[in-house]
Amino acid sequence: MSHNPEQTTGDQLSAAVTTDEEFSLHTVVLPDGDVVHDPSADRLKWRERISYGVGDVGGNLVFGLITSFLLFYMTDTVGIGAAIAGTLLLLGRVLDGTMDLILGTLIDKTSTRWGKARPWILFSAPFLVVTFVLLFSVPAGLGQTSKEAFTFIFYFLCLGVGFVASNLAYHTLLSVITSSSKMRVSLTVVRTMCALVTALAVNVITLPIIKAFGGGRTAWTLTALIYGGIALITFLAVFLGTRERVRPAKESDRSAKRPLGQLLKILFSNPYFYLGFGFFLLVFVGAGSAGAGVYFAKDVLHNTTQYSFLSFATLGPLIIGIWFMPALIGRLGKRTPMLVGIGVTLVGVAITFIDPTNFTFVLIGSLIRAIGAIPISASIFALIADIVDYGEWKSGVRVDGMTFAAATAGQNFGAGLGVALVGWLLAAGHYNASAATQPASATSVEIFLYLGLPAVIAVLQGIIIYFIKIDKHMPEMQRDLTARRIAVANS
């Protein structure tokens, strides 16, 4: 907005209201005629957006290596059976989901000069990185039971404690860094871009790095050490480069001042809380089962290196297309683009099913599936922040941490279930890690995991998104919340 020195502040704000619909949602006309804007909805500088976004570089260096390669590491390097490995990983993620709820409550009870989320990002980072490296450092001399116990303990400590604390706080930061829905989509695009590039890098370069380090246990430990060191730097960048702006309208409405039972009652009265949990659960069942891709490339396409090409096909369109989503979502909201994207995803799956052994069909189908995934990738975290706002709008109390705990609990349960499904179904299909050629039953399971399961997940996601109708409340909700904050600030 250009500034005319002859205009009053009220005149300037009124001019902005007429030209910027998003800006107008966060302005209020006072009884004396002045137009007052909520500064928590101000446009963020790119420096802060990037500082926020790079947190998903660190998060996905950790999460990506675990979801895509931990099962493979356990079965083919450590020597743990696929069914047992899958079960251990599922049990770990169930415990992770419990920790989500506990840590979400603690975040809502946190009140410091740094805010409620940023301190958790800072102090959880060293613990997360150390346990991550140890997870990929299973000692060679351990017996079978000891190997399984070692892996399970550090899997839980890494993801259930370190990653949950860091990731939940990072999610929560999105809802308190700005009150602007449009700016949240922009932040989600930046973080998703960082996540996609990192996930692509992890999928493409990990196996070559392992090979360059000579393979075996030491190679995995060195790789985890490199990824963990980079992650630590990015978490520090998030803490130093961002600021929390969104506060409750009234001091008495601060979640830190309310008993846990009351917070839970407020949380569970929000219908979108349950839908947000279910949506994240399904998204990360798909992410957890993505580890089947390396098995699919090895046994169905008979070329492990093609896994890297499929990773490019899966993530490349997302990296390009996601930049166009803020404008599209600004016009259509989040719900419609996501429903359309789910339909496109199903088309991509159908094309691949024509001949799953033909790399051309698989590649084309992967590209189309990636295009279909763009709206969800651009909206998913901003959607949870909107659910937080909806809860505050209805109850008067802002419950950021516990609402985002629904998302991360869904992430943990979903990723654990996805990994477990891969392990269980591979075992049911008689997968043998030491065999040169897998039986037809194993390759059939790998085809289902790579194609059939994503199709089922997409349909279920569409059903949930159909019932998330928060877009229709957005203008009224944002105006009301802005009015409450400004009324208190000017009282």
Rosetta blueprint (number, residue, H / E / L):
1 M L
2 S L
3 H L
4 N L
5 P L
6 E L
7 Q L
8 T L
9 T H
10 G H
11 D H
12 Q H
13 L H
14 S H
15 A H
16 A H
17 V H
18 T H
19 T H
20 D L
21 E H
22 E H
23 F H
24 S H
25 L L
26 H L
27 T E
28 V E
29 V E
30 L L
31 P L
32 D L
33 G L
34 D L
35 V E
36 V E
37 H E
38 D L
39 P H
40 S H
41 A H
42 D L
43 R L
44 L L
45 K L
46 W H
47 R H
48 E H
49 R H
50 I H
51 S H
52 Y H
53 G H
54 V L
55 G H
56 D H
57 V H
58 G H
59 G H
60 N H
61 L H
62 V H
63 F H
64 G H
65 L H
66 I H
67 T H
68 S H
69 F H
70 L H
71 L H
72 F H
73 Y H
74 M H
75 T H
76 D H
77 T H
78 V H
79 G L
80 I L
81 G L
82 A H
83 A H
84 I H
85 A H
86 G H
87 T H
88 L H
89 L H
90 L H
91 L H
92 G H
93 R H
94 V H
95 L H
96 D H
97 G H
98 T H
99 M H
100 D H
101 L H
102 I H
103 L H
104 G H
105 T H
106 L H
107 I H
108 D H
109 K L
110 T L
111 S L
112 T E
113 R L
114 W L
115 G E
116 K L
117 A L
118 R H
119 P H
120 W H
121 I H
122 L H
123 F H
124 S H
125 A H
126 P H
127 F H
128 L H
129 V H
130 V H
131 T H
132 F H
133 V H
134 L H
135 L H
136 F L
137 S L
138 V L
139 P L
140 A L
141 G L
142 L L
143 G L
144 Q H
145 T H
146 S H
147 K H
148 E H
149 A H
150 F H
151 T H
152 F H
153 I H
154 F H
155 Y H
156 F H
157 L H
158 C H
159 L H
160 G H
161 V H
162 G H
163 F H
164 V H
165 A H
166 S H
167 N H
168 L H
169 A H
170 Y H
171 H H
172 T H
173 L H
174 L H
175 S H
176 V H
177 I H
178 T L
179 S L
180 S L
181 S H
182 K H
183 M H
184 R H
185 V H
186 S H
187 L H
188 T H
189 V H
190 V H
191 R H
192 T H
193 M H
194 C H
195 A H
196 L H
197 V H
198 T H
199 A H
200 L H
201 A H
202 V H
203 N H
204 V H
205 I H
206 T H
207 L H
208 P H
209 I H
210 I H
211 K H
212 A H
213 F L
214 G L
215 G L
216 G H
217 R H
218 T H
219 A H
220 W H
221 T H
222 L H
223 T H
224 A H
225 L H
226 I H
227 Y H
228 G H
229 G H
230 I H
231 A H
232 L H
233 I H
234 T H
235 F H
236 L H
237 A H
238 V H
239 F H
240 L H
241 G H
242 T L
243 R L
244 E L
245 R L
246 V L
247 R L
248 P L
249 A L
250 K L
251 E H
252 S H
253 D H
254 R L
255 S H
256 A H
257 K H
258 R L
259 P L
260 L H
261 G H
262 Q H
263 L H
264 L H
265 K H
266 I H
267 L H
268 F H
269 S L
270 N L
271 P H
272 Y H
273 F H
274 Y H
275 L H
276 G H
277 F H
278 G H
279 F H
280 F H
281 L H
282 L H
283 V H
284 F H
285 V H
286 G H
287 A H
288 G H
289 S H
290 A H
291 G H
292 A H
293 G H
294 V H
295 Y H
296 F H
297 A H
298 K H
299 D H
300 V L
301 L L
302 H L
303 N L
304 T L
305 T L
306 Q H
307 Y H
308 S H
309 F H
310 L H
311 S H
312 F H
313 A H
314 T H
315 L H
316 G H
317 P H
318 L H
319 I H
320 I H
321 G H
322 I H
323 W H
324 F H
325 M H
326 P H
327 A H
328 L H
329 I H
330 G H
331 R H
332 L H
333 G L
334 K L
335 R H
336 T H
337 P H
338 M H
339 L H
340 V H
341 G H
342 I H
343 G H
344 V H
345 T H
346 L H
347 V H
348 G H
349 V H
350 A H
351 I H
352 T H
353 F H
354 I L
355 D L
356 P L
357 T L
358 N L
359 F H
360 T H
361 F H
362 V H
363 L H
364 I H
365 G H
366 S H
367 L H
368 I H
369 R H
370 A H
371 I H
372 G H
373 A H
374 I H
375 P H
376 I H
377 S H
378 A H
379 S H
380 I H
381 F H
382 A H
383 L H
384 I H
385 A H
386 D H
387 I H
388 V H
389 D H
390 Y H
391 G H
392 E H
393 W H
394 K H
395 S H
396 G L
397 V L
398 R L
399 V L
400 D H
401 G H
402 M H
403 T H
404 F H
405 A H
406 A H
407 A H
408 T H
409 A H
410 G H
411 Q H
412 N H
413 F H
414 G H
415 A H
416 G H
417 L H
418 G H
419 V H
420 A H
421 L H
422 V H
423 G H
424 W H
425 L H
426 L H
427 A H
428 A H
429 G L
430 H L
431 Y L
432 N L
433 A L
434 S L
435 A L
436 A L
437 T L
438 Q L
439 P L
440 A H
441 S H
442 A H
443 T H
444 S H
445 V H
446 E H
447 I H
448 F H
449 L H
450 Y H
451 L H
452 G H
453 L H
454 P H
455 A H
456 V H
457 I H
458 A H
459 V H
460 L H
461 Q H
462 G H
463 I H
464 I H
465 I H
466 Y H
467 F H
468 I L
469 K L
470 I H
471 D H
472 K H
473 H H
474 M H
475 P H
476 E H
477 M H
478 Q H
479 R H
480 D H
481 L H
482 T H
483 A H
484 R H
485 R H
486 I H
487 A H
488 V H
489 A H
490 N L
491 S L
